[in-house]
Every structure is written in structure tokens, then in C-alpha cells.
Amino acid sequence: MIANRNSISESEKFELIDDSDAGVPWVESEFSAEQAVVRGKRILLVDDEEPLRGLVRMMLELDGHQVTEASNGAEALSLFTIGEFDLVITDFEMPAMKGNDLAVRIKLLNPSLPILMITASEWARLDDENPVDALLNKPLTAPDLRYALGKLLSTQPDPARSSVVLV
């Protein structure tokens, strides 16, 4: 659940959500020397804009990730299999099912699976019920995406292999 509601400045692209500390600030997407690039993860990528989805897929595949694509939330849910993905990347504004609704349903199936929302929508940041783990503003760059994946995946155990709790 999003716990931080600080405003966004033009230079800030990424928000890491941390419910354990409501005072966590928005995080700028500047690489630190000690942050390693995460490679080889299984990612479900959900966006209704095919050109953008293709671009993000290409960025992910250049870093060795295995990418499964869906054009909307309903299609993503039908592709989602517990234990098959390490991360879900979703847009917010999509037909058939919005990204936050997809995130709610996936979190019910696998609460520990990290979800990154890539969006230009202010509504995504204002939605108190949006259960994503991080937000990345559009437009994005490869370093922005690498930074977000590093923050979400480098310090966590393999979420695809974690135990499943059905609610």
C-alpha cells in the first residue's frame, strides 16, 4: 500500500513504497556506485501501448531478463501463474482492468511479489488503495528502470519461490 504522499518535483522519477516507515522520501533515480544491476529475472510486463511495451521489453531483455507481455490487466491475470514471475511491471491507465486493480488481484495471490507501476497518471499516486511497491514516472529511461529494479529486487529473496498466502 502506498504510504508516502509527498509531492513530485521535475527531477524525481521514482518512489519506493515502504509501509514500515511512512517517512520514506521520494527517491531520485541517480545510481550509486554500490548498486548492482539486477539481471536474469522473470518479469510480467503489462501496458496497453504496444510501442512503449516493446521499448521497455527491449530495455529489460538487454539486461538478461525474461519478459512476458500483456496488453491489459485482464490478459495479465490470465497469464499470471504463481511462482513464474519475480516482478510485475504495469501501467496504471489501461482498458479492461486498470493497473491498480491488477496489482490488488496479484497481491491477493502472492503478497510478496514486487509490483512496479510505470505511469504518467497523477491518480496512481493519489490512490490510497494502490498496493504497488514502487512508482516510476513516464517518460522513463533505461537507467531509471535499472534503478527501480535494483531497489525492488536486489535486496529481496526470490519472490516467485516464496510461500503463497491466499486471502
Salt bridges, closest charged atoms under 4 A:
ASP47 OD2 - LYS138 NZ 3.40
GLU49 OE2 - LYS138 NZ 3.93
GLU61 OE1 - ARG57 NE 3.71
ASP63 OD1 - ARG39 NH1 3.26
ASP63 OD2 - ARG146 NE 2.70
GLU69 OE1 - ARG53 NE 2.69
GLU69 OE2 - ARG57 NH1 2.53
ASP86 OD1 - ARG42 NH2 2.82
ASP91 OD1 - LYS138 NZ 3.31
GLU93 OE2 - LYS98 NZ 2.40
GLU122 OE1 - ARG125 NE 3.35
ASP128 OD1 - ARG5 NH2 3.11
ASP133 OD2 - LYS107 NZ 2.85
ASP158 OD1 - ARG42 NH2 3.81
ASP158 OD2 - ARG161 NH1 2.16
